[in-house]
Amino acid sequence: MNGLLMTEGPGHEVVAGRLSGRVYSALKTRLVEGDFPAGKRIGIEALRQEYGVSKQPVMEAFRLLASDGIVEIVPQVGCRPMDYSIEEVADFFRVFAASEGAVAAAAATRCTPEQIAGLRTALRETADLDQEPDPKIRGRLYRLANRRFHTRIQEMAASRVIDSVSRRMWDLSDYLVNTFPEGGSFSAHTAERHTDHERIVQALAHGDASMARIEMSNHILHTVRRLGLD
């Protein structure tokens, strides 16, 4: 590993070699979109050939993904996507709700009018997704637009600590939503979640930290209900 700084997504940085960083980025995208079933072994040799790299960059990418809580490395077996229990998934989203509520509260006290305008632009990306007939396409479009929306809120909070922690938790959230057997993507609920976003924007625009915290926490807790975990 050559110690170069690899950026994967806006503001999310990992220390990785050029090749392992590229493999890490590609694999994480596939994992959070549910391309690999939870608990099923991922073939290292097949990935090595697919990405045209040696075994070392693939293993380094797996180590980074393991630190994200997305995969586990099993000695003598290889790597497999994490298979969390129902209780663990519920625990995560309850903690995530509290964490993102704190992010929104901080953003409400620090955001600028220009940032609110940018957030309203991001909000429009989820306005009409329920009209997309293909649920798989709709689910992926929502995931990407949703991340852009929440990334803007993280930027409003203007905190490197919040930025680092929140982005890692969003990666794990996307992974869990797309691999949990009772869940799947939110393709059937894009209109409802867009309404949640509207409430969050309203609270932020009014600089209401308390309401921003409540609306964001409720938005995340809806995930618990949608996955049948409450």
C-alpha positions in Angstrom: 0.0 0.0 0.0 1.4 3.4 -1.0 -0.4 5.5 1.7 -2.2 7.8 -0.8 -5.4 9.5 0.4 -8.4 8.1 -1.4 -11.7 10.0 -1.5 -14.8 7.9 -1.9 -17.9 10.2 -2.2 -17.9 13.8 -1.1 -15.9 14.3 2.0 -15.5 10.6 2.9 -11.8 9.8 3.1 -9.9 6.6 3.7 -6.2 5.9 3.8 -5.6 3.5 1.0 -3.4 2.7 -1.9 -4.7 3.8 -5.3 -5.8 0.3 -6.4 -7.3 -0.8 -3.1 -9.1 2.6 -2.8 -10.6 2.0 -6.2 -11.7 -1.5 -5.4 -13.0 -0.4 -2.0 -15.2 2.3 -3.6 -16.6 -0.1 -6.2 -17.2 -2.9 -3.8 -18.9 -0.6 -1.2 -21.3 0.7 -3.9 -22.3 -2.8 -4.8 -22.6 -3.9 -1.2 -24.8 -1.0 -0.1 -27.0 -1.7 -3.2 -27.5 -5.3 -2.0 -25.6 -6.9 -4.9 -24.1 -9.5 -2.5 -26.4 -11.5 -0.2 -25.6 -11.0 3.5 -23.7 -13.9 5.0 -22.7 -15.4 1.6 -19.0 -15.8 0.9 -17.5 -13.3 -1.7 -15.0 -14.9 -4.0 -11.7 -13.0 -3.8 -10.3 -14.6 -7.0 -13.3 -13.7 -9.0 -13.1 -10.1 -7.8 -9.3 -9.9 -8.5 -9.9 -10.9 -12.1 -12.9 -8.6 -12.5 -11.0 -5.6 -11.3 -7.7 -6.6 -12.9 -5.7 -6.3 -9.8 -3.6 -8.6 -7.5 -5.0 -10.2 -4.4 -3.5 -7.5 -2.1 -5.7 -4.6 -3.2 -8.8 -6.7 -2.8 -7.9 -7.8 0.7 -7.1 -4.2 1.7 -10.5 -3.1 0.4 -12.1 -5.9 2.5 -10.2 -4.7 5.6 -11.6 -1.2 5.0 -15.1 -2.5 4.5 -14.8 -4.6 7.7 -13.9 -1.4 9.6 -17.1 0.1 8.2 -19.1 -2.8 9.6 -20.2 -3.9 6.2 -18.2 -7.1 5.8 -16.5 -9.6 8.0 -13.2 -11.4 7.3 -13.3 -15.0 8.4 -9.9 -16.8 8.7 -9.6 -19.7 6.4 -12.9 -18.9 4.7 -12.5 -15.4 3.2 -14.9 -12.4 3.3 -18.6 -12.2 3.5 -21.2 -9.4 3.9 -22.2 -8.9 7.5 -25.4 -10.8 8.5 -26.8 -8.8 11.4 -29.6 -10.1 13.7 -33.0 -8.4 13.8 -32.1 -7.0 17.2 -28.9 -5.5 15.9 -30.5 -3.9 13.0 -33.2 -2.3 15.2 -30.5 -1.2 17.6 -28.5 0.4 14.8 -31.5 2.5 13.5 -32.5 3.7 16.9 -28.9 4.9 17.6 -28.8 6.3 14.1 -32.0 8.2 14.6 -30.6 9.9 17.7 -27.3 10.6 15.9 -28.9 12.2 12.8 -31.2 14.1 15.0 -28.2 15.7 16.6 -26.7 16.4 13.2 -29.9 18.2 12.1 -30.1 20.2 15.3 -26.5 21.4 14.7 -27.3 22.2 11.1 -30.3 24.3 12.1 -28.1 26.7 14.1 -25.3 26.9 11.5 -26.8 26.8 8.0 -26.9 29.7 5.6 -29.7 30.9 3.3 -27.6 29.7 0.4 -27.3 26.2 1.9 -31.1 26.1 2.5 -31.6 27.0 -1.2 -29.2 24.1 -2.2 -31.1 21.7 0.1 -34.4 22.7 -1.5 -32.8 21.8 -4.9 -31.8 18.4 -3.5 -35.3 18.0 -2.2 -36.8 18.3 -5.6 -34.9 15.2 -6.7 -37.2 12.9 -4.7 -40.4 14.7 -5.5 -41.7 12.5 -8.3 -39.8 9.3 -7.9 -43.0 7.4 -7.2 -43.8 7.8 -10.9 -40.9 5.6 -12.0 -42.5 2.3 -12.9 -39.4 0.1 -12.3 -39.1 -0.5 -8.5 -35.4 -1.4 -8.8 -34.6 1.8 -10.7 -36.8 3.8 -8.4 -35.1 2.4 -5.3 -31.6 3.1 -6.6 -32.6 6.7 -7.7 -34.0 7.3 -4.2 -30.9 6.0 -2.5 -28.6 8.3 -4.5 -30.9 11.3 -4.1 -31.4 10.6 -0.4 -27.7 10.5 0.2 -27.2 13.8 -1.6 -30.0 15.4 0.5 -28.5 14.2 3.8 -25.0 15.1 2.7 -26.0 18.7 2.3 -27.3 18.6 5.9 -24.0 17.2 7.1 -22.3 20.1 5.3 -24.5 22.6 7.1 -23.4 21.2 10.5 -19.9 22.3 9.5 -18.1 19.7 11.7 -15.4 17.3 10.7 -16.5 14.9 13.5 -20.1 14.9 12.4 -19.1 14.5 8.7 -16.9 11.5 9.4 -19.3 9.7 11.7 -22.5 10.4 9.8 -21.2 9.3 6.5 -20.1 6.0 7.8 -23.4 5.4 9.5 -25.3 6.3 6.2 -23.2 3.7 4.4 -24.2 1.0 7.0 -27.8 2.2 6.8 -28.0 1.8 3.1 -26.4 -1.6 3.4 -28.9 -2.8 6.0 -31.9 -1.5 4.1 -30.9 -3.3 0.9 -29.9 -6.6 2.5 -32.3 -7.0 5.3 -34.7 -9.9 4.3 -37.9 -8.2 5.4 -37.0 -4.9 4.0 -35.6 -4.3 0.6 -35.3 -0.8 -0.8 -37.7 2.0 -0.1 -39.0 2.1 -3.6 -42.6 1.7 -2.5 -42.4 4.6 0.0 -40.6 7.4 -1.9 -43.5 9.8 -1.6 -43.8 9.3 2.1 -40.1 9.8 2.7 -40.1 12.9 0.4 -42.7 14.3 2.8 -40.4 13.6 5.7 -37.7 15.6 3.8 -40.0 18.5 3.4 -40.6 18.7 7.1 -36.9 18.6 7.8 -36.2 21.4 5.3 -38.9 23.5 6.9 -37.4 23.1 10.4 -33.9 23.9 9.1 -35.1 26.9 7.2 -36.7 28.3 10.4 -33.5 27.6 12.4 -35.6 25.5 14.8 -33.0 23.1 16.2 -35.5 21.3 18.4 -37.9 20.6 15.6 -35.1 19.7 13.2 -33.9 17.1 15.7 -37.5 15.6 16.1 -38.2 15.5 12.3 -34.9 13.9 11.5 -35.1 11.3 14.2 -38.7 10.4 13.2 -37.5 10.1 9.6 -34.9 7.6 10.5 -37.2 5.8 12.9 -39.7 5.2 10.0 -37.0 2.8 8.8 -37.5 0.7 11.9 -41.2 0.5 11.2 -40.8 -0.2 7.5 -38.5 -3.1 8.2 -41.0 -4.5 10.8 -38.6 -4.0 13.7 -40.8 -2.1 16.1 
